[in-house]
Amino acid sequence: MTDTLDVDFLVLGGGMAGMTAASAAACAGLRVLVVEKNPQIGGSAVLSGGKLWTARSWELMEQETPGGDPALKRVAFDQHARAVDWLRRSGVAVDAATPHLHYGLGHNFDIHGYIAWCAAAVIDAGGHIVRGAQVDHLDVDAGAVVGAVVSDRDGDTRVRAPRTLLATGGFAGSPALLECFVAARGAKALARANPANRGDGLRLGIGAGAALSPFMKGFYGHVMQSPALKWGPREFRYYTHGIASVAGIILNKAGERFCDESLEDHQNAQRILEQPDAKGLLLFDQAIREQVAQTQWPDDNAPTDVFEVARSEGGHAASADSWAALFAQTADWGFDAAQALATVEDYNSRIDADDDRLTPPRIRARRALSRPPFFAVEGQAGVTATHGGLRIDPQGRVLDAFARPVPGLHAAGADAGNMHGEGYVGGLNFAAVFGLLAADHAIATARAA
Ligand SMILES: Cc1cc2nc3c(=O)[nH]c(=O)nc-3n(C[C@H](O)[C@H](O)[C@H](O)COP(=O)(O)OP(=O)(O)OC[C@H]3O[C@@H](n4cnc5c(N)ncnc54)[C@H](O)[C@@H]3O)c2cc1C
């Protein structure tokens, strides 16, 4: 052991939750230490679209998050405005609110500028940010978390802190934990996230007496191109099939539909991960292709034609003037051609007849796929942020197996579970709201001392 450092607030993880908490505590005069595993701060937040959003109404919040903790949803919804105010306080560009998906509303903002402002706030208040550093375990004294040993290339430092925040971004980057908690074939998912988000916060929290949240299997992600020949942050958005997956239909390798594809793309990604070989066959016709090719992602500059992206980048993509000719091609990828043809014909005839007995059902975008040419693109799940995590209360305090707070320990962002359940109502908002709550506690602790 080389050094000892006393700080008011120890923050593990320099992404959205960690930097929000660190900046809020620093602006109140606290000495903060941020420990970041990567050589740079920012995490998934700086790879994101930078839209701070949540559901448009409380009714939609409840409807779109089946399996999520009602008390956490309430906090994330009620304190969205506080999080927006905090972004504005940073002085970065925050746009007026615009719709997001069919149920959300939120603000595009300058995420890079915001993270840089947070870092400056920490340093200006006499705090530190160490990059490329690790924490092996938390120090616990009489049941309370009192700091940690931080290791970097200069050696080990014992950090003493009355309050610690776990904000290491969940476990999207851990195939083993995805397989353990999310789906039997979870290890086949792509990490559409900062690869360093490997469940370290969960491991550290459990070591200090924390419990896991219920409903560990939820995640936000997208249906991605398959196979992904190139893979990295540039492809996270470029390879996303989003709109095509919701407008068309999806079959598994047995040639069967397995979900209401029209709900949302993140739910399609969750269902694909449960299918044989964790692959899905996205089907659409020329009418949908034109709609998709003309549709612009909210924060992208140019519309994306998912078929053209898959075809030109070596993904499995096929087109033909008849469904039978199309399925003759997709049989080479392992999809049952005869059953696929029967499924599409049955789907089209029931939609044409306005038959409500479709199984699985189809709530939105009820349109027969009838205008040739027809298109098939293979898809797989990309996991952006896991929804299960450490059990927390509505103040963001980490709880043990008996639902008692572990003294001195908070969790925020994707380390905290479980607010979204099977749905998704904005990861940046959840991270910012609970980051601010962790800062509130750190400030109160410091003032009481
Ligand atoms: C392509 C893409 C687009 C997205 N678009 C949006 C969007 O528009 N709106 C939205 O709401 N959400 C979006 N998201 C999701 C959003 O980015 C995440 O929900 C959010 O960043 C989660 O915040 P976090 O602080 O939990 O994790 P992160 O922001 O990932 O931060 C976690 C940090 O912890 C670090 N870390 C990991 N392990 C350790 C350790 N042991 N010690 C120290 N540090 C560690 C990581 O390196 C990282 O810097 C998007 C994500 C991606 C990838």
The ligand as an SDF file (V2000), in Angstrom:
LIG
                    3D

 53 58  0  0  0  0  0  0  0  0999 V2000
  -25.1340    3.5250  -29.5260 C   0  0  0  0  0  0  0  0  0  0  0  0
  -25.8680    3.9320  -28.2670 C   0  0  0  0  0  0  0  0  0  0  0  0
  -26.8960    4.8720  -28.3340 C   0  0  0  0  0  0  0  0  0  0  0  0
  -27.5920    5.2390  -27.1770 C   0  0  0  0  0  0  0  0  0  0  0  0
  -28.5010    6.2570  -27.2380 N   0  0  0  0  0  0  0  0  0  0  0  0
  -29.1530    6.6580  -26.1160 C   0  0  0  0  0  0  0  0  0  0  0  0
  -30.0220    7.7790  -26.1190 C   0  0  0  0  0  0  0  0  0  0  0  0
  -30.1130    8.5340  -27.1040 O   0  0  0  0  0  0  0  0  0  0  0  0
  -30.7400    8.0430  -24.9970 N   0  0  0  0  0  0  0  0  0  0  0  0
  -30.6120    7.2960  -23.8540 C   0  0  0  0  0  0  0  0  0  0  0  0
  -31.3040    7.5640  -22.8690 O   0  0  0  0  0  0  0  0  0  0  0  0
  -29.7140    6.2970  -23.7880 N   0  0  0  0  0  0  0  0  0  0  0  0
  -28.9730    5.9580  -24.8780 C   0  0  0  0  0  0  0  0  0  0  0  0
  -28.0460    4.9600  -24.8120 N   0  0  0  0  0  0  0  0  0  0  0  0
  -27.8660    4.2620  -23.5040 C   0  0  0  0  0  0  0  0  0  0  0  0
  -27.0510    5.1150  -22.5360 C   0  0  0  0  0  0  0  0  0  0  0  0
  -25.8370    5.4690  -23.1350 O   0  0  0  0  0  0  0  0  0  0  0  0
  -26.8200    4.3060  -21.2490 C   0  0  0  0  0  0  0  0  0  0  0  0
  -28.0610    3.8820  -20.7340 O   0  0  0  0  0  0  0  0  0  0  0  0
  -26.1140    5.1750  -20.1970 C   0  0  0  0  0  0  0  0  0  0  0  0
  -24.8670    5.6120  -20.7000 O   0  0  0  0  0  0  0  0  0  0  0  0
  -25.9230    4.3750  -18.9100 C   0  0  0  0  0  0  0  0  0  0  0  0
  -25.1710    5.1670  -18.0160 O   0  0  0  0  0  0  0  0  0  0  0  0
  -24.1650    4.4790  -16.9890 P   0  0  0  0  0  0  0  0  0  0  0  0
  -23.4790    5.5660  -16.2610 O   0  0  0  0  0  0  0  0  0  0  0  0
  -24.8680    3.4300  -16.2400 O   0  0  0  0  0  0  0  0  0  0  0  0
  -23.1200    3.6960  -17.9410 O   0  0  0  0  0  0  0  0  0  0  0  0
  -21.9560    4.3090  -18.8410 P   0  0  0  0  0  0  0  0  0  0  0  0
  -22.3470    5.6100  -19.3950 O   0  0  0  0  0  0  0  0  0  0  0  0
  -21.5410    3.2420  -19.7990 O   0  0  0  0  0  0  0  0  0  0  0  0
  -20.7620    4.5310  -17.7930 O   0  0  0  0  0  0  0  0  0  0  0  0
  -20.1670    3.4440  -17.0920 C   0  0  0  0  0  0  0  0  0  0  0  0
  -18.6820    3.7490  -16.9140 C   0  0  0  0  0  0  0  0  0  0  0  0
  -18.1170    2.8570  -15.9420 O   0  0  0  0  0  0  0  0  0  0  0  0
  -16.8290    2.4540  -16.4080 C   0  0  0  0  0  0  0  0  0  0  0  0
  -16.4570    1.2060  -15.7040 N   0  0  0  0  0  0  0  0  0  0  0  0
  -16.8160   -0.0660  -15.9910 C   0  0  0  0  0  0  0  0  0  0  0  0
  -16.2650   -0.8960  -15.0650 N   0  0  0  0  0  0  0  0  0  0  0  0
  -15.5560   -0.1370  -14.1980 C   0  0  0  0  0  0  0  0  0  0  0  0
  -14.7800   -0.3940  -13.0310 C   0  0  0  0  0  0  0  0  0  0  0  0
  -14.6090   -1.6380  -12.5480 N   0  0  0  0  0  0  0  0  0  0  0  0
  -14.1850    0.6380  -12.3940 N   0  0  0  0  0  0  0  0  0  0  0  0
  -14.3230    1.9000  -12.8680 C   0  0  0  0  0  0  0  0  0  0  0  0
  -15.0370    2.2140  -13.9560 N   0  0  0  0  0  0  0  0  0  0  0  0
  -15.6670    1.2210  -14.6130 C   0  0  0  0  0  0  0  0  0  0  0  0
  -17.0430    2.3040  -17.8900 C   0  0  0  0  0  0  0  0  0  0  0  0
  -15.8220    2.2640  -18.6210 O   0  0  0  0  0  0  0  0  0  0  0  0
  -17.8700    3.5510  -18.1980 C   0  0  0  0  0  0  0  0  0  0  0  0
  -17.0660    4.6810  -18.4230 O   0  0  0  0  0  0  0  0  0  0  0  0
  -27.2870    4.6290  -25.9260 C   0  0  0  0  0  0  0  0  0  0  0  0
  -26.2180    3.7340  -25.8550 C   0  0  0  0  0  0  0  0  0  0  0  0
  -25.4970    3.3920  -27.0070 C   0  0  0  0  0  0  0  0  0  0  0  0
  -24.3290    2.4550  -26.8930 C   0  0  0  0  0  0  0  0  0  0  0  0
  1  2  1  0
  2  3  1  0
  2 52  2  0
  3  4  2  0
  4  5  1  0
  4 50  1  0
  5  6  2  0
  6  7  1  0
  6 13  1  0
  7  8  2  0
  7  9  1  0
  9 10  1  0
 10 11  2  0
 10 12  1  0
 12 13  2  0
 13 14  1  0
 14 15  1  0
 14 50  1  0
 15 16  1  0
 16 17  1  0
 16 18  1  0
 18 19  1  0
 18 20  1  0
 20 21  1  0
 20 22  1  0
 22 23  1  0
 23 24  1  0
 24 25  2  0
 24 26  1  0
 24 27  1  0
 27 28  1  0
 28 29  2  0
 28 30  1  0
 28 31  1  0
 31 32  1  0
 32 33  1  0
 33 34  1  0
 33 48  1  0
 34 35  1  0
 35 36  1  0
 35 46  1  0
 36 37  1  0
 36 45  1  0
 37 38  2  0
 38 39  1  0
 39 40  1  0
 39 45  2  0
 40 41  1  0
 40 42  2  0
 42 43  1  0
 43 44  2  0
 44 45  1  0
 46 47  1  0
 46 48  1  0
 48 49  1  0
 50 51  2  0
 51 52  1  0
 52 53  1  0
M  END
$$$$
